[in-house]
Protein backbone atom coordinates (compact mmCIF):
# COMPACT_ATOMS: atom_id res chain seq x y z
CA UNK A 1 0.00 0.00 0.00
CA UNK A 2 1.22 3.47 -0.79
CA UNK A 3 2.05 5.70 2.16
CA UNK A 4 -0.90 7.86 3.19
CA UNK A 5 -0.56 11.51 4.26
CA UNK A 6 -3.36 11.05 6.78
CA UNK A 7 -3.06 9.90 10.34
CA UNK A 8 -6.48 9.16 11.77
CA UNK A 9 -7.77 7.36 14.84
CA UNK A 10 -10.84 5.72 13.34
CA UNK A 11 -13.46 3.51 14.89
CA UNK A 12 -12.83 1.22 11.93
CA UNK A 13 -9.63 -0.79 12.09
CA UNK A 14 -6.98 0.68 9.82
CA UNK A 15 -3.40 -0.26 8.98
CA UNK A 16 -1.37 2.09 11.16
CA UNK A 17 2.08 0.95 10.01
CA UNK A 18 1.71 2.93 6.78
CA UNK A 19 0.82 6.18 8.53
CA UNK A 20 3.27 8.92 9.48
CA UNK A 21 3.18 10.32 13.01
CA UNK A 22 1.91 13.70 11.92
CA UNK A 23 -1.76 14.29 11.18
CA UNK A 24 -2.79 16.26 8.12
CA UNK A 25 -4.61 19.54 8.98
CA UNK A 26 -7.60 18.55 6.83
CA UNK A 27 -7.94 15.27 8.69
CA UNK A 28 -7.74 17.14 11.99
CA UNK A 29 -10.61 19.33 10.81
CA UNK A 30 -12.66 16.29 9.81
CA UNK A 31 -12.00 14.62 13.17
CA UNK A 32 -13.07 17.77 15.00
CA UNK A 33 -16.36 17.91 13.09
CA UNK A 34 -16.94 14.20 13.60
CA UNK A 35 -16.49 14.61 17.35
CA UNK A 36 -18.86 17.60 17.40
CA UNK A 37 -21.54 15.56 15.65
CA UNK A 38 -21.12 12.54 17.89
CA UNK A 39 -21.42 14.76 20.97
CA UNK A 40 -24.60 16.43 19.70
CA UNK A 41 -26.60 13.33 18.84
CA UNK A 42 -28.15 12.75 22.26
CA UNK A 43 -30.77 15.48 21.75
CA UNK A 44 -33.70 15.19 19.34
CA UNK A 45 -35.28 18.64 19.20
CA UNK A 46 -35.76 20.59 15.98
CA UNK A 47 -33.02 23.02 16.95
CA UNK A 48 -30.55 20.25 17.81
CA UNK A 49 -31.24 18.36 14.57
CA UNK A 50 -30.96 21.61 12.62
CA UNK A 51 -27.59 22.13 14.28
CA UNK A 52 -26.54 18.60 13.33
CA UNK A 53 -27.43 19.26 9.70
CA UNK A 54 -25.32 22.42 9.81
CA UNK A 55 -22.47 20.42 11.34
CA UNK A 56 -22.79 17.90 8.50
CA UNK A 57 -22.29 20.76 6.05
CA UNK A 58 -19.19 21.81 7.99
CA UNK A 59 -17.99 18.19 7.90
CA UNK A 60 -18.38 17.71 4.16
CA UNK A 61 -16.44 20.87 3.30
CA UNK A 62 -13.09 19.45 4.54
CA UNK A 63 -14.10 16.05 3.12
CA UNK A 64 -14.20 17.70 -0.28
CA UNK A 65 -10.76 19.23 0.37
CA UNK A 66 -9.51 15.78 1.38
CA UNK A 67 -10.70 14.34 -1.91
CA UNK A 68 -8.69 16.98 -3.79
CA UNK A 69 -5.38 15.93 -2.20
CA UNK A 70 -3.17 14.08 -4.73
CA UNK A 71 -2.07 11.44 -2.23
CA UNK A 72 -5.66 10.85 -1.13
CA UNK A 73 -6.68 10.46 -4.77
CA UNK A 74 -3.83 8.01 -5.32
CA UNK A 75 -4.97 5.97 -2.32
CA UNK A 76 -8.54 5.73 -3.63
CA UNK A 77 -7.43 4.98 -7.19
CA UNK A 78 -5.41 1.89 -6.24
CA UNK A 79 -6.72 -1.31 -7.81
CA UNK A 80 -6.72 -3.15 -4.47
CA UNK A 81 -8.99 -0.46 -3.02
CA UNK A 82 -11.48 -0.62 -5.87
CA UNK A 83 -14.03 -2.80 -4.08
CA UNK A 84 -13.98 -0.61 -0.96
CA UNK A 85 -14.35 2.57 -3.00
CA UNK A 86 -17.28 1.08 -4.88
CA UNK A 87 -18.88 0.24 -1.54
CA UNK A 88 -18.47 3.89 -0.53
CA UNK A 89 -20.13 4.94 -3.77
CA UNK A 90 -22.99 2.53 -3.14
CA UNK A 91 -23.33 4.02 0.34
CA UNK A 92 -23.35 7.59 -0.96
CA UNK A 93 -26.03 6.68 -3.51
CA UNK A 94 -28.13 5.19 -0.74
CA UNK A 95 -27.67 8.36 1.35
CA UNK A 96 -28.81 10.46 -1.60
CA UNK A 97 -31.97 8.35 -1.83
CA UNK A 98 -32.46 8.70 1.92
CA UNK A 99 -32.12 12.48 1.68
CA UNK A 100 -34.73 12.53 -1.08
CA UNK A 101 -37.09 10.55 1.15
CA UNK A 102 -36.51 13.03 3.99
CA UNK A 103 -37.10 15.99 1.69
CA UNK A 104 -40.32 14.40 0.37
CA UNK A 105 -41.47 13.73 3.94
CA UNK A 106 -40.86 17.33 4.96
CA UNK A 107 -42.46 18.66 1.79
CA UNK A 108 -45.56 16.51 2.19
CA UNK A 109 -45.96 17.45 5.84
CA UNK A 110 -45.45 21.13 5.04
CA UNK A 111 -48.04 21.03 2.25
CA UNK A 112 -50.68 19.48 4.53
CA UNK A 113 -49.78 21.97 7.25
CA UNK A 114 -50.34 24.89 4.89
CA UNK A 115 -53.66 23.47 3.70
CA UNK A 116 -54.85 23.26 7.29
CA UNK A 117 -53.72 26.81 7.91
CA UNK A 118 -55.65 27.96 4.84
CA UNK A 119 -58.83 26.33 6.11
CA UNK A 120 -58.44 27.88 9.55
CA UNK A 121 -57.61 31.33 8.20
CA UNK A 122 -60.88 31.34 6.23
CA UNK A 123 -62.77 30.21 9.32
CA UNK A 124 -64.09 27.22 7.42
CA UNK A 125 -64.74 25.11 10.49
CA UNK A 126 -67.10 22.88 8.54
CA UNK A 127 -64.21 21.70 6.35
CA UNK A 128 -61.72 21.35 9.15
CA UNK A 129 -62.49 17.73 10.02
CA UNK A 130 -61.82 16.55 6.46
CA UNK A 131 -58.53 18.47 6.28
CA UNK A 132 -57.45 17.05 9.63
CA UNK A 133 -58.15 13.53 8.42
CA UNK A 134 -56.17 14.23 5.24
CA UNK A 135 -53.28 15.47 7.38
CA UNK A 136 -53.31 12.38 9.58
CA UNK A 137 -53.53 10.08 6.55
CA UNK A 138 -50.58 11.89 5.02
CA UNK A 139 -48.60 11.38 8.21
CA UNK A 140 -49.18 7.63 7.99
CA UNK A 141 -47.83 7.64 4.44
CA UNK A 142 -44.79 9.62 5.59
CA UNK A 143 -44.09 7.10 8.34
CA UNK A 144 -44.33 4.23 5.89
CA UNK A 145 -41.73 5.81 3.60
CA UNK A 146 -39.50 6.60 6.57
CA UNK A 147 -39.75 3.03 7.85
CA UNK A 148 -38.50 1.74 4.49
CA UNK A 149 -35.63 4.23 4.47
CA UNK A 150 -34.63 3.26 8.00
CA UNK A 151 -34.41 -0.40 7.00
CA UNK A 152 -32.04 0.52 4.17
CA UNK A 153 -29.95 2.60 6.55
CA UNK A 154 -29.78 -0.25 9.03
CA UNK A 155 -28.45 -2.45 6.25
CA UNK A 156 -25.78 0.17 5.52
CA UNK A 157 -24.76 0.30 9.16
CA UNK A 158 -24.42 -3.47 9.31
CA UNK A 159 -22.12 -3.43 6.28
CA UNK A 160 -19.97 -0.70 7.81
CA UNK A 161 -19.56 -2.58 11.08
CA UNK A 162 -18.50 -5.78 9.29
CA UNK A 163 -15.73 -4.22 7.20
CA UNK A 164 -12.19 -5.17 8.14
CA UNK A 165 -8.92 -3.36 7.57
CA UNK A 166 -8.89 -0.29 5.36
CA UNK A 167 -6.49 2.48 4.46
CA UNK A 168 -6.62 5.81 6.27
CA UNK A 169 -8.53 7.71 3.57
CA UNK A 170 -11.26 5.09 3.23
CA UNK A 171 -11.45 4.71 7.00
CA UNK A 172 -12.09 8.44 7.33
CA UNK A 173 -14.76 8.36 4.65
CA UNK A 174 -16.45 5.43 6.37
CA UNK A 175 -16.59 7.38 9.62
CA UNK A 176 -18.17 10.26 7.73
CA UNK A 177 -20.74 7.90 6.24
CA UNK A 178 -21.54 6.39 9.66
CA UNK A 179 -22.12 9.74 11.37
CA UNK A 180 -24.21 10.91 8.39
CA UNK A 181 -26.47 7.89 8.83
CA UNK A 182 -26.89 8.70 12.53
CA UNK A 183 -27.90 12.30 11.83
CA UNK A 184 -30.41 11.28 9.16
CA UNK A 185 -31.85 8.67 11.50
CA UNK A 186 -32.38 11.38 14.10
CA UNK A 187 -34.07 13.54 11.48
CA UNK A 188 -36.40 10.70 10.50
CA UNK A 189 -37.21 9.98 14.12
CA UNK A 190 -38.12 13.62 14.64
CA UNK A 191 -40.28 13.81 11.50
CA UNK A 192 -42.13 10.64 12.47
CA UNK A 193 -42.83 11.76 16.00
CA UNK A 194 -44.29 9.44 18.64
CA UNK A 195 -46.85 7.07 17.17
CA UNK A 196 -50.38 7.57 18.44
CA UNK A 197 -50.76 3.81 18.73
CA UNK A 198 -47.48 2.76 20.30
CA UNK A 199 -48.26 -0.92 19.80
CA UNK A 200 -48.48 -0.69 16.03
CA UNK A 201 -46.07 -3.00 14.25
CA UNK A 202 -44.72 -0.28 11.96
CA UNK A 203 -43.67 1.98 14.81
CA UNK A 204 -42.19 -0.99 16.72
CA UNK A 205 -40.00 -1.62 13.69
CA UNK A 206 -38.96 2.04 13.53
CA UNK A 207 -38.08 1.96 17.23
CA UNK A 208 -35.87 -1.09 16.78
CA UNK A 209 -34.13 0.37 13.77
CA UNK A 210 -33.36 3.52 15.72
CA UNK A 211 -31.00 1.57 18.01
CA UNK A 212 -33.23 2.05 21.00
CA UNK A 213 -32.97 5.85 20.67
CA UNK A 214 -35.38 6.67 23.46
CA UNK A 215 -35.60 10.08 25.03
CA UNK A 216 -34.98 10.39 28.75
CA UNK A 217 -38.28 12.12 29.35
CA UNK A 218 -40.97 11.39 26.76
CA UNK A 219 -43.21 14.20 27.95
CA UNK A 220 -40.44 16.78 27.58
CA UNK A 221 -39.57 15.45 24.12
CA UNK A 222 -43.12 15.96 22.92
CA UNK A 223 -42.93 19.59 24.02
CA UNK A 224 -39.95 20.13 21.76
CA UNK A 225 -41.27 18.34 18.67
CA UNK A 226 -43.35 20.86 16.76
CA UNK A 227 -44.58 18.32 14.22
CA UNK A 228 -45.67 15.88 16.93
CA UNK A 229 -47.42 18.68 18.82
CA UNK A 230 -49.63 19.40 15.81
CA UNK A 231 -50.49 15.76 15.29
CA UNK A 232 -51.35 15.21 18.95
CA UNK A 233 -53.57 18.28 19.01
CA UNK A 234 -55.35 17.26 15.81
CA UNK A 235 -55.93 13.73 17.08
CA UNK A 236 -57.43 15.21 20.24
CA UNK A 237 -59.58 17.57 18.18
CA UNK A 238 -60.98 14.73 16.07
CA UNK A 239 -61.60 12.60 19.14
CA UNK A 240 -63.43 15.33 21.05
CA UNK A 241 -65.23 16.86 18.09
CA UNK A 242 -64.66 20.28 19.64
CA UNK A 243 -63.32 23.33 17.80
CA UNK A 244 -62.65 25.40 20.91
CA UNK A 245 -58.89 25.09 20.56
CA UNK A 246 -58.70 26.26 16.94
CA UNK A 247 -56.46 29.19 17.90
CA UNK A 248 -54.01 26.82 19.59
CA UNK A 249 -54.01 24.67 16.46
CA UNK A 250 -53.16 27.72 14.34
CA UNK A 251 -50.22 28.59 16.58
CA UNK A 252 -48.90 25.05 16.53
CA UNK A 253 -49.27 24.86 12.74
CA UNK A 254 -47.23 28.05 12.38
CA UNK A 255 -44.52 26.68 14.67
CA UNK A 256 -44.49 23.41 12.76
CA UNK A 257 -44.20 25.14 9.39
CA UNK A 258 -41.26 27.25 10.56
CA UNK A 259 -39.58 24.16 11.99
CA UNK A 260 -40.09 22.22 8.74
CA UNK A 261 -38.73 25.15 6.71
CA UNK A 262 -35.55 25.32 8.80
CA UNK A 263 -34.97 21.57 8.59
CA UNK A 264 -35.64 21.56 4.85
CA UNK A 265 -33.13 24.34 4.21
CA UNK A 266 -30.46 22.58 6.26
CA UNK A 267 -31.14 19.27 4.52
CA UNK A 268 -31.00 20.90 1.08
CA UNK A 269 -27.61 22.50 1.79
CA UNK A 270 -26.21 19.21 3.06
CA UNK A 271 -27.69 17.34 0.09
CA UNK A 272 -25.69 19.48 -2.34
CA UNK A 273 -22.47 18.75 -0.46
CA UNK A 274 -23.23 15.03 -0.42
CA UNK A 275 -23.66 14.98 -4.19
CA UNK A 276 -20.46 16.99 -4.63
CA UNK A 277 -18.49 14.46 -2.56
CA UNK A 278 -19.87 11.57 -4.61
CA UNK A 279 -18.95 13.29 -7.88
CA UNK A 280 -15.41 13.87 -6.58
CA UNK A 281 -14.95 10.15 -5.86
CA UNK A 282 -16.38 9.21 -9.26
CA UNK A 283 -13.96 11.59 -10.95
CA UNK A 284 -11.05 10.02 -9.09
CA UNK A 285 -11.97 6.60 -10.44
CA UNK A 286 -12.22 7.96 -13.98
CA UNK A 287 -8.67 9.34 -13.94
N, C-alpha and C positions, 0 to 999 in steps of 0.2 A: 504493500500500500504506500502511496506517496505521502510524504510528510504533510500534515495539515497545519495551517497557521492558527488554528483555533484550539483553545484549551478550555474545555467545558467540564462541568461536574453534573452530568445528566442523571436522571432517574433511570434511563435506559443504560444498559451496560455497554461501554465503549472501550475500544483498544486504547489504553493510555500510553503504551510504550512508543507510539508514533507522535505523541504530542509534546511540543516544547513547554517549558515551565512558565512561559509568559502568555497571558491571555490577551487575545486581540480586543481592542476597544469596542468594536462592534458587538462581539460576543458578550462582553461585559454589559453593554446596554441591553441586549436581549435578555440576559439573565436577570437584570434588574427589573425589567418589565414583567418577566415570568413570575418573579417573586411577588411583585405587587398584585398581580392577578390572583395568584394562589392565596394570598392573604385576604383578598377582598371577597372571596366566594362563599363566605359563611352567611352573608346577608342576602335577602331575596326581595328587597323593595324595588320600586321602579327607579328610584334615584341610584341605588347601589348597582343595579343591572345596567343602567345608563352609563354609570362610571366604568363598569367593566367593559362595555362596548367601546368606550373612549380609550381605555387602556389597551384593548386589542388593536385599535388603530395605531397607537404609539408603539405597540410590539411589532406590527408588520412593517413599519417604516425601516427600522434597522434590519429586519429580515430581508427586505428588498436590497439594502446596501450589502448585506452578506452575500446575496446571490450575484452581486456584481464583482465580487473579489475574484481575480484570476485563479488563485489557488483553490478557492471554494468551488469554482466552476470546473476546475480540473478534477477535483475529488468526486463531484457528481457525474462527470462524464466518463469515468472509468468503467470499463466493460463489466468488471466484477461487482460494481455497484448498481448495475442496470435494473435488476429486479427490485431492489430496495427503492430506487428512484421512481420506478413505475408504481410501486405501492403508495408512495407519497402522492403521486399524481392522481391515483385512484381515490385516495383520501381527500385530496383537495376538491376533486369533482363531486364527491359525496357532500362535502361541506358547502359547496355552491348550491347544490340541490336543497340542502337543509336550510340555508339562508333564504332561498326562494320560498320554501314552505313557511318560514317565519314571517317573511314579508307579506305573503298572501293571508296568513292568519291575522296579522295586524291590520291589513287593508280591509279584510272582510268585517272584522270587529268594528273598525272605525266607521265603515259605511253604515252598518246597522245602528251604531251609536248616533250618527248624524240624522238618520231617518227618524229615530225616536225623538231626537231634539226638535226636528221639524214638526212632528205631530204635536208635541207639547207646546211649542211656540205659537201654534195656531189655535191652541186651546181645544183641539179636537179630541176630547176625552172619549168620545164614542169609538174612535178608531185606535185608541191606545192599546186595548187588550190584544188586538190582532198584531200590532207592531211589536209588542212585548213577546208574543209567542214566536214571531219571526226571528227576533233577536235570540231567544233561547234556543231555537232550532239551529240557528247559525252557529251558536256556541258549541253545540254538539258536533256539528260538522268540523269545526276548527279543532276540537279535541281529537277527533278521529284521525285527522291529517297529522296532528302532532304526535299521536301515539305511534303511527307508522314511522315518522321521522326518528323518534326516540329509539325504536327498535334497530333502525339502520345505524344510528350513532353507537348503540351498545355493541353492535357487531364490529364497528371500527375500533372501539376501545379494547375489545377482546383481542383483535389482531395486533394492536400496539403493544399490549402487555405480553404477548407471546413471542415477539421478535427478540432475537439474540443479539450478538455483537454487531455493532455498526461503527462507521467512522464518525468523527466529531461533527462534521457538517450535517450528516443525516440524523445523528442523535439530537442535535439542536432543533432541526426541523420537526422531528417527531415530538419533542417536548412542546413545540409551538402548536402542533396539531392537537395534542392531548388537552392543553389548556383551552384551546378554541372550542373543543367539544364541550368542555365543562361549562364555559360561559353560555354557549347556545342552549345547553340543557337547562341552565338556570332561567334563561329567557323563556323557553318553552313552558317551564313549570309556572312561571309568573303569568304568562298569557292564559294558560289553562285555568289557573285558580283552583281553589278547593272544590271538588265535585259535590254537588248537592246531595247525591246519593253515594255516600262513601263506600258502600258495599258493591257498587257496580264493577263488573269484571274489567271494563276498559280502564277505569281509574286505578284499579289495583295493579294492572300491568304498568301503567305510567309510574306509579309509586315505586315499583320494583326497579324499573329501568332508571330511576333517578338516584340509584345507590342509597336508598333510605334517606334522602335529603328531606328530613323533617325539621320544621322550625321549632325552636325551643318553646315558644308560646303561640299556639295556633290563633288565639283571639287577637293578639297583637299583630300577627302577620296579616290577618284579614283587614285590619285597620290601615295597613300600608299597601294594600293591593287595590288600586283604583278600579281595575277591571272586575275583580271579584266583588267589590262593594256594589257595583251596579247590578251585577247578576243576582246577588243576594237580595237586594232591595226589590228588584223586579219579580223574583220568585215569591217574595212576601206579598207584593202587590197583587199578583195573580191569585195567590191562595186566599187572601182576605177579601178581594173584590172591592177594596176601598181605594179611592183616589185622593185621599186627604194628604198624602205625602208627595204629591206631584212636584212641589217645589224642591223637596229634597232630592227627588229623582233627577230633576234638571241640573242641580248642582253637581251631583255625582257623575252625570253624563259629561258635563263640561270638564271635570277633573280627569275622567277617563280618556276623553278625546285628547287633552293636552299631554297626558302620559303616553298614549299611543303615538302621538306625533313625535315626541322626544325619542322614544325607542326606535321608531321607524327611521328617523334621521341618522341616529347612531348606527343602526344596522346597515343602512345604505352606504354610509361612508366606509364602514368596515368591509362590506361586500366588494367595493371597488378595489380595495387593497388586496383582498383575497384573490381576486381574479388576476391582478397584476403579478402577484407572487407565482401563481400557476403559470402564467405566460412566460415569466422569467425562467422557470425550470424547463419548460418546453423548448425555449430557445437554446438553452444550454445543451440539450440532447440533440438539437438539430445541427449544432456546430461540428 
